[in-house]
Amino acid sequence: LGSERYVSAGVGLFAQRHQPLVRRILGQAAGAVSGYVTGNLAISLICGVTTFVVLLLLGMPYAAPLALLVAVLDLIPLVGATLGGALLVIVGLFVEPWKAVVLLIFVLVYQQVESNFLQPLVYSQAVQLNGLVILIALLVGGQLLGIPGALLAIPVAEIIRIVVTEILAYRRSRQEEASGPAMVPSPPTTSE
């Protein structure tokens, strides 16, 4: 696709001494975003396949479209799995009430597994953000742009973390270079 050509053109807009920093930031940001997106898609795929199997075992009509819809809703951070689960329970109520109860139990168990095992496992590999920062980012992104904002919130917060961390490290290294080697004071001498 020639993406390296675009990156080089963008990096070329910066001063020569800043280009390695900009290239490093772009590389880390791309890695974080692709890791997050891949992880989120993997979690949604697991959700969709698991839901499809449960729906087939229960003999629910339209198992494939329902599982696909639940997988797509699962892409929405924090509330997507709940929306998909509520949809399953409502559909289950129209089919047979006991199936709705089984689906409710499945949804509750799956959400616990996803929230406590899958998401921490995937997101810890993709982003290095505190859980509170993720929650705040999701709330702000959702408030500003709705569902697209919630989808973009975690990658944007991670990019902000990368930029701030790299710029601070760059400034620190520039200050150390400017001050030269640290002068170690000689031990005091005792005079008699």
N, C-alpha and C positions, 0 to 999 in steps of 0.2 A: 504493500500500500504506500510505501515511501514515507512512513511516519517519521523516520529518522531525519529525512530532509526537512520536514516541517519543524521538528525539534531543533535542528541545527539553525534554521532560519530564525526561530524565536529566540534561541540562546544568543544568536549573533546580534540581537538588538541591545544586549547589555554590554557594559564595559568589559574589556578583556580580562581584567582581574576578578570580575564577578562571574564570569562564565562557568568555571568549574562548580561554583556554589549553585547556580541556577540549574545546571545539568543534574547535579546530585539531588536537588529538591524535586525536579521533574521526574527523575527515575524512582525516587521513593514514593512520590504521590501516585504515579502510575501503578506501582506495585501494590500499594494500599488499596486503591480503587478496584483494581482487577481482582485482588484477593477477596475483598468484601463482596463484590458482585458474584464471583464464582461461588463463594461460600453461601451467599443468600440463595442463589439458584439451586445449589446442592441441598440445602435445608428444605426448600420448597418442593424439590423433586422427591425427597424422602417423605415429606408430608403427603404429597399426591399419591405416591405408590402405596404407602401404608393405608391411606384412606380408601383407595380403590380396592385393596385386598379386603378390608373390613366390610365395605359395602357389598362386595361380591359374596362374602361369607354370610351376610345377613339377607342376601337375595333382594337387595334394594333395586328398584328400577333406575335406569339412567346412571349407573355406577360410574362409568367413564367420564361423562360430562360433569357430574358432581365432584368427582375427585380432581378433575382439571380446574374447576372453579375454585375449589379449596386451595389447591396448589398456587394458583395465581393470587388469591387473597392473602396467602401466607407470605408473599413477598413484602407486604406492608408491615413495617416494623411495629412491634408492640401489640397492635390491635388486629392485624390480619388473621392470625390463627383463631382468635375469638370470633371474628365475623364469620369465617368459614365454618367453625364449629356450630355457631348458632344457626347457620343456614342448614347444616346437616340435621340438627335436632328438629328444626321446623319441618323439613321434608319428611323426616322419620315419623313425626306426629301424624302427617297425612297418610302415611302408608299403614303403620301399625304402632300404637303407643309403646308397646314393649321394645320395639326397635329404636324408638326415640330415646328410651332410657339407656339402652345399650350404647347408642351413639353418644349420648351425653357422658357416659363413663369413659368411652374411648377418647373423646375430645379432652376431657379433664386429665386423663393419664398421659395422652400424647403431649398436651401443652406443658405438663410438668417435665417430661423427658426433653422436649425441645428447649424449654427455658433454662433448665438446670444442667443439661448435658450438651446438646447439640450447639446451641448458640454460643455459650462460653468457649467451647472447643474451636468453633469456626472463627469467631470474632477475635479471639486471642491471637490467632495466627495472622489475621488480616489487619487489625487495628490495635493500637496501644493506648486506648482511652479508658479512663475510669468509668465505671458504670453510671455514676452521677452525671458526668460530662455527656455520656451517650443519651441519658434521659433528657437533660436540658436541651441538647442539640435536637432531639426528636420533637420536643415540645415547641421549640422556636421554629424549626423547619416546617412543622405541621401548621403552626399558626400563620406563618408568612405565606406559604405556598400550598397548603393543604396536603393531599396525599403525595404529590410529587416532591414537596418539601420534606416530608417525612422519609421518603425513599432516598433523597440526596443528603439528608442531615448527617449521617454517620460518616460517609466519605468526605464531605466538606469539613466536618470537625477534625477528621484525621489529617487532612491536607493543611488546615490551619495549625495543628500541632506540629506537623513536620516543618512548615515554614518558620514558625517561631523558634523551634529547637535548633534548626540549622543556622538561622541568622544569629541567634545568641552564641552558638558554638563558633561561628565565623568571626564574630566581633571579639570574642574572648581570645581566639588564636591571633587575630590582628593586633590586639593590645599586648599580648605576650611577645609578639615579634617586634613591636615598636619599643617596648621597654628593654629589650635585649635580655641577656642572661641575668637571672636574679642575683643580686649582690648578697652574698652571705656575710653578715657582720662577723668580724673576728671576735674571739672571746675576749672579755675584758682582762687586762693585765693588772696584776697587783703590784703596787709600788711600795717599796719599803723605805 
